[in-house]
Amino acid sequence: MIKVELFISPSLSIEKLSEPLSQIGVISLSSIDMKIFGSETKSQTSYRGVQRSGKHSNRTKLEIILPSLNQTILFKMLKEILGPEESLVTPVFITPIKPVDSLQHVAMA
């Protein structure tokens, strides 16, 4: 099994992803809305009439857990859904994971 983490534009709806992902055997899909600081994107906001600028961007972090065999299918599908521009700049992190049968096998620290 693997866990795939990637950051996408918040404009992309998770509902658009959930059905195709379930068809390729995704076990779990989590999404987290984040504000990422230090990015190249400079944004302007207004708070109580005062203009503020900062280097941050709003992104959605996806965590996808699936069998290792479906990794190639997942990346092809994500390229199609995200489009060429988004898929080129989206960092993807892949972590091999091993499921544990129950919490009894985990040593408590």
Buried (B, 14 or more C-beta within 10 A) or exposed (E): BBBBBBBBBBEBEBEEBEEBBEEBEBBEBEBEEBEEEEBEEEEEEEEEEEEEEBEBBBBBBBBBBBEEEBBEBBBEBBBEBBEEEBBEEBEBEBEEEEEEEEEEEEEEE
